[in-house]
Amino acid sequence: MLNNILKTSRQVLYPVARTFSRSSNKGNVATETPGAVSTPPATRSPLILPQDYTNFLPVSRSTARQAWIENTDAVAERKVGLIELHPDVFAAQPRVDLIQENVEWQRKYRYVSMAHTKNRAEVRGGGRKPWPQKGGGRARHGSLRSPMLKGGGVVHGPRSPTTHFYMLPFYKRVLGLTSTLSVKLAQDDLHIIENVDIPTRDSDFLKDLIAERNWGPSVLIVDDDHMFPANICQASDDLGYVNLMPTFGLNVYSMLKHDTLVLTVAAVKHLEQRLLYQLNRNDAASKGGKFKLDQV
């Protein structure tokens, strides 16, 4: 009786052992309860599931991004093709901290403080001793322009010109560019055009083109060549919110200052070539040391 109770409890708690006992010892079926015999044995799932886990993995950043190429020969927008953008340049991780460091660096490296105070040697007067050293009962002084007296010089005051120049680390500058380009593309503030050849020098044409395509209140147009065509130069001169810039001058501060960034196809290829070279260069260790003039 005790053996039957133990077998029944073991079969309820461990169904796998029950299945094994039924397959190995068929003579003991009569000792099992009728309810247990009628219930089919429970089956366990295998340890390695035949399931595709690709849906649970993070999205691969190696996938190239795509963008439309727009025309510039007419005000009406027309898609002329697709361009693939390298993910390491236009789909990088948006490092907001590096973007902020680049902005602060660009604001400060060209700032020169002209605040100036005079020390006791530069203040007019105070050449003679104001009173004798002894006998007057007053504190001893050698000049009325002492920093302790009113009208005297200033100690440790600001001296002009004072520069706030410092050099941001090399790869912070590179990653700041890729982060800003990626943010612009993700926010739909980056547009690709064929070229900068517009058919007229009239500024109204460029103004209507920007309004038709909703490029925003300020536009930065970037091309590979530093010599822009005469038509777009003259048309943008009358529009204070449109600026032209070559690729070698592209920077984080200018991209954030303008609402829309417009790149030509040639500018995209040049930026990808230069930034990918900087991201994968072999002499990366030499760029991590102290600032030198050849690292600008």
Buried (B, 14 or more C-beta within 10 A) or exposed (E): EEEEEEBBEEBEEEBEEBBEBBEEEEEEEEEBEEEBEEEEEEEEEEEEEEEEEEEEEEEEEEEEBEBBBBBBEEBEEEEBEEBEBBBBBBBBEBBEEBBEBBBEBBEEEEEEEEEEBBBBEEBEEBEEEBBEEEEEEEEEBEBBBBEEBEEBBBEEEEEEEEEEEEBBBBBBBBBBBBBBBBBBBEEEBBBBBBBBEBEEBBBEBBBEBBEEBEBBEBBBBBBBBEEBBEBBEBBBEEBEBBBBBBBEEBBBBBBBEBBBBBBBBBBBBBBBEBBBEBBEEEEEEEBEEEEEEEBE
